[in-house]
Amino acid sequence: MFTINKHNKNHHKKVLTKKEYFISVIFISIIGFCLGILTIINIGLDSGIVSGSSMDNSITDGTKTLYISEEFKTIKRGDVITFYGYVDGELVNIIKRVIALPWEKITINGANVYINGELLEEPYATYTYPSEYYLEEIIKENEYFVMGDNRSSSVDSRNVGPIPKKNILGVLIKSR
C-alpha cells in the first residue's frame, strides 16, 4: 500500500548560508546603486567648474557647481543658470544670473536695473567702473534676460540679447 504524506518533513525552504546571504546583499546593493545613478541621470543633475570672472564675487573662477535640469525646477529671477552660447565662435556652456523673466519689461540705466518700473535690489552685483549703459526691452515668451554678477567684466544679455529657454541646461543648486 502506498500513501501520500501531506506533511513531508523533507520539503523545507532552503536556508541561505552566510556566504550566500552576503553575496545576495552585495548583489542587491549594486543593483540599487545602479538604479540610483540612473535616477540621478534621469532627473538631470549635472556638474561643472566655473571658468572666468563674470560671476565674481558670488561664484569665482574654479568653483565647482551642481545643476538640476530646468525641466525639474522653475526658473526664477535671481537664479544662476547654465546655458549654451557662443564665445569667439565656439559653442560653450555659460553661467549667468537670471534678471528678467518672460513678458517683463527690463530697463537698465547705468548701474540701476528696473523690472516693470521697479528698482531691482541686487546685492550680488559689482562694478569695477561706473556704467553708463542704457537699455529698455520687453522680454519675449520663452526667453530670459541674464547678466553676470561682475557687471564690468561680463558678456551677457546686454550684449547678445535674451537667452532662449531651449538653450538653458540647468539651474544652479550648489556651488563650492
Buried (B, 14 or more C-beta within 10 A) or exposed (E): EEEEEEEEEEEEEEEEEEEEEEEEEEEEEEEEEEEEEEEEEEEBBBEBEBEBBBBBEBBEEEBEBBBBBBEEBEBEBEBBBBBBBEEEEEEEBBBBBBBBBBEBEBBBBEBEBBBEEEEBEBEBBBEEEEBEEEEEBEBEEEBBBBBBBBBBBBBBBBEEEBBBBEBBBBBBBEBE
